């Protein structure tokens, strides 16, 4: 069904029928329920705290298990926040936090996997693009520069990639 057909169909419904369908969607689909819960009670602080805790747990687990260091955990939250319509500076903060916590971990623990460093560069490049697309350069340039400096201080093999990504923003 196209968007046009959907609009036409919805115009034909009476208010009670439309309400019934929305309640049915709310009950059936978790995403719809989350959307309405966020739209009417946007408790961003709780979402951000939960998100940052889960990202940090990837590198600094609460239990004695070994760190998983999965980039996908942060990416899942970022996509979810974009879908909910969370403010762009908050999403950018989460993107940067993901890289910063990884750097905090790698400062004390040598990471052999090249994939880790490539993954962090991909996250950084995605963040640069997001910042550029949303006009947030002034607000986040200092944190970006600190991240690049930290890659150099820790002798990451792909430091040049971070430099080039940052140069593309400037």
N, C-alpha and C positions, 0 to 999 in steps of 0.2 A: 504494500500500500504506500503510495506516495504521500508526501506532506500535504499536497493539495487535496487529495482524496480524504485524508484524515480530517482536515479542516472542514471540508464539506460535510462529512459524517457527523462531526461534533456539533456543527450548527443545527443539524436536524434533531439532536437530542434535547429533551427537556432538562431543566435544571436538576431535578431529582435523579434522572437517569445518569447524568454526567457525574453527579456526586457519588452515586452507586459505583460507577466504573472506577473512579479515582480511589475510593476506599478499597475496592477489590484489588487494584494495582498495589496499593499500600500494603495490604495483607499478603499478597503473593510474592512481591519482589523486594528483596533486601535493599537494593539500590534506590528504589522509589522511597522506601521508608527512611533511609539515611538522608536522602535529598530533602524530604519534608521536615525531618527532625532538625536538620541543619538550617534550612530556610527560616524556620520559625523560632529556633533557639540556637543561634550560631555561637556555640561555646568553643571558639577557636582555641582558647588557651588550653583547654582539656585535650583537644585533639593534638595540639603541638607538643604538649608534655608527653603524651602517650607515644607519639611518633619519635621524638628525640630519645625517649627511654629505649624503645625497641631498636633504633639504629645503634645507640651506644652499646646495647646488649650484644650486638653482633661482634663487637671488638673487645668488650669488657663484660663477659658474661657474669651474672650474679652467682650462679653455681660454679662448680669447679670444672665444668666442661670446657673444651677448648674453643677459642673464638672461631666463628664461621666466616666472618668478613664478607658477607654477601651484599653486593651493591643492589641486588634486586629488592631487598627489603625497603630501602629508601625510595627506589623507583616506584614501587607499588604505592607508597604513601603519596608521593608527588603526583602521580597520575590521579589518584583518588581525590586529592585536594583540588586539582585543576577541574575535575568533573563536578565537584561540589561548588566551585566558584569562590574558593578562599582567595583573599587578597594576594596580589602578585608579590609584594614584599615578604609576606609570610612564607610563600612557596619558595622564594629565592633564599630565604634564611635557612630553610630545611635543606635545600640543595647544597648550600655552602657548609652547613653543619655536617652533612654526610662526609664531605671531603676532609673537613677539619678534624673530625673524630678519627678518621682513618689515619691522618697524619700524626695525631697524638699517639695512636697505637704503634705506628711504624717507627716512631722516634725511639722507642724502647725495645722493640722487637724487630729483628731483621726478617724481612719477608723475601723468600726466594722466588716465589711465583711471579713471573713476568706479567701474568694475566692481571694481578692485583694493580700494578702500576698502569697498565693499559686501561683498565676499568676506571681508575681514578681520573685519568686524562679524558676519557669519554664523558664522565660525569662533569668534569670541569668545562669541557667544550660545550656540553649541553647547557650548562649554567650560563656561560658567556652568551650563548645564543638567546636564551630566555631573557637575560638582563638587557641585551641589545634590543630585542623585540618589544620589550615593555618599558624602555626608557628609564632604567633603574641604575644606570652607570654611576652617577654621583653618589648614590646611596650605598653602593657596595664595592666601589673601586678599592678602598683600603683593605677590605677583607680579601679581595682577589689578589692583590699584591702580596699580602702576607702569605697566602697559600703558595704562590709562585716562589717566594723567597724560601719558604720551608722546603719545597721540593729540592731546591739548590742546596740548602743546608744539610739535608738528609742524603744528598747525592743520588737522587732518583735518576735512573738512566734516561728517562724521557723528560727531563727538565726543560729541554729546548722546546718540546711540544707545548708545555705549559706557557712558556714565554711567547710562543707564536700565537697561541689562543688568546692570551691577554692582549697582545699587540693588535689582534683583529678587532678588539673592542675600542681600543684607543685610537 
